[in-house]
Amino acid sequence: MHEVGIVQSILEIAEQQTRAANATCIHMIRLRIGRLTGVVPEAIEHAFTILRVGTLAAGAELDIDYVPAICWCDACRQEFAADGLYSDCPTCGEPSLIVRQGHEMELVSLEVS
C-alpha cells in the first residue's frame, strides 16, 4: 500500500513547514489528489489517522480535494472529463493522449498555531 509512504511524506513536509513557521501544532492539512494517481482515498485517510499519532498533526484534520481527470481533444479543440489515462473524446470519438489534470498530488495548505 503506497498510501502509507505518501502520508509519511506529507506529514514530514507538514512538520518541517510548521517548525519553519515557529508553530507547534498542525490543525488542518489540505491536499489536492488527482483521480489518475491511483491513490485510494480511504487508504490515505486511514493511513493519516494512524500515522499522525505522536506528530505535530496528532489532532489535525485532513481535507482532500479529489481532482477529476480532464483530457484534451485536438480534433474538437475542447476538454472533456475522462474515465482513465487514455480516453476517447465523447464528441468525435478520437482518442486523446493529452491529460490536462488528474495527476496532481499537492500539499495545498496547512493551518498551524
N, C-alpha and C positions, 0 to 999 in steps of 0.2 A: 504494500500500500504506500505509494509515493506521497500521499497526502500528509503523512506524518513528517516527512522531510520538509515538505513545503511549509507546514505550520511551524516547525522548528526554526526555519529560516526567517519566517515572518516575525516570530517572537524575538529572535536575536536582533533583527533590524529595528524593531519597535523599541526594544530596551536600549539599544545604542542611541537612538534618536531621543528617547526620553531623558537619558542621562545627559546628553549633549545640551538639552534644554534646561538643565538643572532641575528637572522634575523627578518625582519619586514614585509616581503611581500612574498607570495607564487605565483609563476608564472606558475607552472605546477604540477599536481598531476597525477601520473601513477598508474594504478590499474591492477590486473590480476583477472578476474572473470570467474569461470568455468561455462560451459553451463548447468551443472546439479544443480546449486544453486537455480534455479527458479527465479532468478533476471531478470527483464525485462529491457533490455539495454536502451530503450527510456525513461523509468521511472527514471532510475539512472541519465541519462543526464539531464532530465527535473528538477528533484529534485536538482541536483547540481547547475543548472542555477539560481534557486530561492534561495536556502539556502546559497550560497556563498556571497550574498549581506551582507555587513556590517562585513565581516570577513577578515582575512589576505589574503584570497583567492578570494577577490572580483573581481579581474581581471584575475584570473587563468584559464588555460585551463585544461581540463580533457582528459586524454589519457587512453583508456581502451583496454587491450588485452583480448579478449574473448577466453578462453581455451576450446578446443574441449573435448568431453568425449572419453576416451580411456579405454577399458576393456581388461582383460587378459583371454585367453582360456587355461585352464590347460591341456586339451586333446591335443591341437595342439602346445602348448608351444609358443604362439605368441600373440601379441597385435593386437587389431582391433578397428576401430572407432565405437562408439556406438551411438544409437539414444536415448537411455534412460538409466535409472539406471540399469535395467536388460535387457541384450541383448543376442541374440543367436549369436554364432560365425558364420561368413559368410562362413567359410571353412568347418566346420564339423557339424554345427547346434546345438552344445551343448550350453546350457545356461551358461552364465558367471555371477558369483556373485562378481567378483573381479574388482573393478573400480580403475584404476591406476591414472587417472586425470579427472578433470571436476568438482570437488567440491571446487576448490580454490576460496578464496576471500582475496586478499592481497593488501596492500598498498605497492607498489614496490619502489617508489622513489618520491622525491619532488625536485623541482627546486625553490630555495628561494634566496632572497637577503636582 
